[in-house]
Amino acid sequence: MEHSRTVTTQYGLVRGIVKDGCEEYLGIPFAAPPVGELAFKHPVPPESWEGVRDMVTPPISPVQGKGRSTISADGKDCLYLNIFVPKGIPSNAPVMVWFYGGSYANGGCGRVSENSDELYYDLAKFAVGTNTIVVSFNYRLNLEGFLNLNFLDKNFDKSNGLFDQMAALKFVRNNIHRFGGDADNVTVFGQSAGAACIIALLGMPEAETLFDKAIIQSACVDSFWTEQQSERLTRKYLKFIGVNPNELAALKDINIDCIHNANRDLREIVFREGNSTCAFSPVIDGEVIKGRPADLAKASKKPILIGTCSQEGDAFICNIPTALLPLAAHWFSFKLHPGKNARRRMSDDFTAAFYTNPSREIAREINGPSWVYEYRYMTPDIEKRGAGCFHASDIPVLFGKSTSYANVDDPVSRRVGEKMREIWSAFAYKGEAPWAQFKEDEEVFGIK
């Protein structure tokens, strides 16, 4: 194993490895472990250390919601980040910070399993392809990250996941220059729930100075709860996990398997109720999130690149049995179009209502410059299955890493991935995309 150079952070010395054309620093703490007295609290800085810490092993990810998650290495002590520095990168390079999606329930920057050092998001190829310094980090999910417990006990802080994100961005602002990055040129980019979190941060005064530009991919723009809605779900969750609302301190000692089961139960009941909002969505509480995030984000002057996949809804509607399509139409307040194209039309309605229209509303009305794209490319295996450009089908292509649902090893997929990385890089370097701003003539750049 070839070690990287040693870098001095504000908390101590770190040394990584050289791999895949990058210096990789894996598992740097950006906050103290959120356990014990710090559980369910906003993050606080980590303790400093003496000597050199070898950052060569990926961290674990936050406690998962399970369900579709393929991450088995998860846990409560999760507030760590990874830094990817391409070899030969120019000094004072742009910095890109990745916000993963996963319905506020799954995802992370850690290893896939305890028996492997394979990263769930290996961003080395992306860093090399964009010629930027790339940071991935964990933020708490589910019970610990977003469940509203504060109305029952003020010792349980609000929106811990959002504050984890801000803590990671503060670490980047304060330390990335030591790795060769430009602390004054930070682009956040994220997908799905991660992108929705970026929208929330765009409208939060606490986050104003923490980043400079944003790339927003397939954001679930309006997946946020009101306080009243969140309080009802919190009480249901506590019944699932077997904790009295007056004895919330017991949650600090609940084992992970019990959390997994309660997470699953809450997601299932939200789905059965026909609610399109993610079960663990952040709460519009009037304090941390003061109003509809999409509306608050429009006051931002930061440049944004925002886009969607052309058939986002296929990831959700295709799994609904044909006999239940009328019920699904009722759930989503869609008009059912009978016939052989009923599923296609419902998926298109879903895509427009929950992804395309709200994203373009932000692009149209935000104070800063905006560019819009639509991802229209299907990898050969996706096209063979008859699926469209569904939600998250762009991620394997962007990062150049095949997944269980998309093989990107063919020449065309590689070329599309290179083009995407070229666009993302240009935005990180210059704060603009190579086509007209959306507010000028509503031009949408098609990626295919």
N, C-alpha and C positions, 0 to 999 in steps of 0.2 A: 504494500500500500504506500503510495506516494503522498507525503504530507504537504499541505499548503504552507504558505507563510503564516507567521503568527501575527494576529491583529489585536490591538489594544481597544477594548470597548470600555464604556464608562463603568462597567462592573467588574472587569478583569480581562485577562488575556485568553484568546481562543485560537485554536488551530484546527483546520479542517483537512480535507483530502482533495486530491486532484483526480478527476474522473470525467469522462465524456466531454473533454474540452473545457471543463470548468473547475474552478476552485469551489468546493461545496462545504459549507459550514452548516452542519445538521444538528438541530436541537438546542439552539441558543435560548436560554431563558429570558423572556422579556417581562415577566412578572413573577411574583412569588407563587408557589403552588396554592391553588384555591381550595385548600382542604382545612379541616379543623376549624379554628376561629375565623379563617379567611373564606370558608365555604359560603357561597351565596352572597358574596360581597363583591363590590367593584374591585378590579385588580389593583395591587400595590406593587411597587418596584421590587425586583429580586434582591437578595442579599449579594454583596460583592464576594469575590473569592480570591484566593492567593494562588500564585503559580499559573501554569498554562492548562486550560481545559481542552481536551481533545474532543472536538465536535464532529464525530465521524459516524455516529449511529443515529438514524432518524428517530424522532420522538414517537410516542403513542399519539393517537388522535383523541378528541373529546369523547365522552360517553355517547354512544350511538343510539339512534332510535330503533336500530335494527330494521326489520322489514326488508327493504331492498339493499341495505348496506352490505358491502363485501368486506368491510373493515372489521377485523377481529381483535386488533391491538388497540383497545380503547380504555380510557380510565379518567380519573378525576384530576390527576396531576398532569395537566396538558398544555400549559401556557408557554409554548416554545415556538421558535421560528427557524426557518432554513434560509440561507443566502446562497445564491448561485452567481458566481463571478466568472464570466468567460475569460479564458486566457488571451492576453494581448488586447484586451478592451481598452479604449482610450481613457485617460484620466478624466475625472469629473463626469462620468457617464450617467445618462438618465437611469432612473430607478423605477421598476414596475412591481407593484405589490398585489398579489393574487388573493381574492376573496372567493372561497369555494361555495358552491351551492349545495343543496340537499334538503330543501324544505324546512330549514332551521332544525332538522332532526338528524341528518347524517352528513358525513364528510369530515375532512381534516387534512392536515399537511404531513401526517405521520406515515409510518410503515403499514403495509397491508395486514401483516400478521406478526405474531411474536417470533415466529421461526424464520422470518425473512427480513432483509434490509430493503426490500423493494418499496419504493415510495408510492403512495396512492396517487400523488401528483408529482411526477418526476419532471422538473422544469428546466433541466439542463439543456435539452435541445431547443426549447423556447428561448432561453437566455442567449445561447449562441446565435440562433436565427434572428433575434431582434437586436443583438449587440447591445444589450442592456443588462444591468444588474437586477436580478429578479429575487423577490422575497416572497415566501409563502409562510403562513402562520396559522395557528389554531385559535379558534374562538369557541367558547362554551356553547352548547346546544341544549335543546330539550328542557328538562327540569331545571338544570343549573344555569342555562344561558338565557332563557326567555320566558319560562312560566311565571305568571304574575302571582307572587306570594306576598308582596309588600303590603297589600291591603289588609292582610291578616296579621302581619308581624313586621314592624318597621325595621327590624334587624336583618331582614332579607331585602337586599337592594334590588332596584329595578333594572331591567334590560342589561344584565351582566354581559351578554354576548356583544352588544354594541360597544360597551366600555372596554372589553378585551380588544376589539378592533382598534379603538383609539389608542390603547396602550401600546399595541404593536406599531402603530404609525408614529407614536412618539419615540419609540426605540429607533425606528428608521431615521426620523429627522435628526436625532441626537448622535447616531453612530454610523450611518451608512457612508459618510465621507471617509471613515477610517478603512473601508473596504474599497475605496476608489469611486464611490457614487456621489452624485450631485444631490445634496440634501434639499436643494431648492428646486429640484425638478423630479417630483414624485408623482407617478401616474398610478392610481388604483384601478384595477380591473377585476371584474367578477361576473359570475353567471348565476341566474335563477335567484335563490334566496340571497346569495352573496351580492348580486347586483342590486337587489331591493335594499339591502343594508347600505350600499353605497348611496342610493337615492336618499335614504334616511339621513345619512351623514352629511349629504349636500345641504340639507336644511337645518342642521344642528350647529348653533354657534360654537359649541365646544370643539367641533371638528374643523372649523373654518381654516385654521392655519396648518393642518396636518397633511394636506396633499394639495396638488396643483391642478390635476386633470383627472378625468374619469372615463373609462370604457365600460359601458353597461350592456351586458349580454343577456338577452332573454330574461329580463327582470320580471318577477311576479309582482308587478307594480303596486297592486292594492291588497296584497296579502298581509294585512295588519288587523288586529282585533281592536274593538272599542274596549273600554274598561269593563263595562257591564258584561260583554261577551266573554272576556278573559276570566272574570271572576267566576262565572258559571262553570267554565271548563276547569279552572283550578280546583274547585270543590269536587268535581267528578274525578279528577286525577288523584286527589288525596284519598278518595274512596278506593280507587284501583290499587294504590300502593299501600293502603292500610295505615294511614297516619291521620291522627286527629287534628283538625284545623287549629286547635288551641295548643298543640304540642309540636310545632314545626321543627323544633331543634332535632327531633328524631330523624329528620331527613338527612342530616349530616352523616349518619351512620348506616344508612340503607345500602345494601350491597348492590353491585352493578346489575346482576341478573334481575333483581326486583325492579330496578329502574327501567331496564329494557322492556320488561313485561308491561309495566304501567304506560310507558311511552307508546307501545304497540296498541294498547287498549284505547288510549285517548285518540290516536290517529284513526282507529277503526270507527269509533263512534262519530267523529267529525265527518268521516266519509259517508257513513250510513245516513247521517242527517242531510246529506246532499250539499254540504258546504264546500265551496271551492277554495276557501282560505286554509292555508297550512295550519295544522293543529297547534304548533308551537310558535306561531307568528308573534312578532313584537307587538307591544300594546301602545296605542295612541292614548297616552295618559295625561296629556296637557302639561307635562313637566319635562320628561326626557324627550319624548316625541310630542310636539305641541299641537299637531294637526295632521291632516292627510300628508304623508311624506312627499308625494308627487307635487302637491301644490307648494309646499315649503321649499322644495328643491328648485323651483322655477326662479327664486330670487337669487340663485347662485350665478356668479359671473365666470365660473370655471369652464373651460372648454370641455365638451363631452362628445364622445363617439358612442352612439346608442343603436342597438339593432336587435333583431329577432331571427329565429329560424322560420322559414316560410310555412311550415306545417307543424308548429309547436304542439298543437292539440292532438296529433297522432299518438303521442306518448301516453295520453290519458284516455282518449275516446276509443282507441283500438282495443282496449282491454275490457270494454263494457259489452256484455252479451247482447246480441241483437234484440232479444225480448225485452231488455231493460232500457233500450234507447229512448222510448217515450218517457220513462221516468227520469232519465238523465236530462232530457230536454226540459222537463218541468223543473228539475233542480236548478239548472243553469238559466232558466227563464228564456230558453231558445224556442223558436218555432220549429216544430218537427216537420221535415220534408220527406214524406214517405217515398219508398222506391229504392232501387239498387244503389243510389248515390246518397242515401240518408246519412250514413256514417261519415262519408267524405264532407258533406255539407255541414254536419254538426261539428266536425273537427275544425273546419275552416271558421265557423262561427266562434268556436272556443278560442282559436288562435287570435282572431280579431279582437274579441271582447277582453281577453285577459292579458294579451301580450302586445300585439301590433298597435292597436289604437291608443292605449295609455302611454306606450313608449313614445309614439310620435307626438302625442299631446305635449309631453315634456320637451321634446326636441323643438317643437314649434314655439313654446312659450317661455323657455328658460332665458334668463338675461344674458348668459354667455353664449359664445358661438357653439353650434351643434352640427354634427354630421350623422347621417342615418345610413345603415346598411341592412340588407336582408340576405341571410345565408340560404342558398338554394342548392347546395351540392349534396348529392347522395353517394356514399361510397358504394362500390359494386355489390357488396353483400347486402347492404340496406336496400338498394334498388331491386335486387333479386327477390327479396322477401316481400316486395310490394309496399314497403313503408315509405313515408315521405320524409322530408327534412324535419324530423321530430325534435322535441325539446332535448337539448344536450347532445344532439348528433354532431354538432360542430366542435365539441371539446376534444375528442381524439385527434381530429384533423389539425386543430390549432396547435396542440402540444406534440403532435407527431408520435403518438403512442396508441397502439391498438388496444381496444377493450373488448369485453365480452359481447358488446353490441355493435362494434364497428371496427373492421380491419382496415388500417390505413397504410398498408405496406405496398400497395400498387402504385405505379408511376403517376397516375392522375391525382390520386389523393395526396401524394407527396408534393406535387406542384401546387395544388390548392392550399395546402398547409404552408408552403413557402410564401405564397402570395399573402395569406392572412398575416403571417409573422412580419412580412414587409410592411403591411398597412399598420399593424399595431406598433411596430417600431417607429414608423414615420410620425405617428401621433405622439409617442413618448418623447421623441427628439424635438419635434417642432410645434406640437399642440394643434395640429390640423391634419385632415385627411386629404388625399389627392383627388377630391371631387368637390362639387359646390356645396356650400353650407345649406342645411335643410331649409332655413328660414328664407333663403333667397328664392328658391323655386320648388321646394319640397322634393328635391332629387333624392332618390334612394339608390345606393350602389348595390348591385347584385353580386354576391360572392358565389361563383359556381364553376 
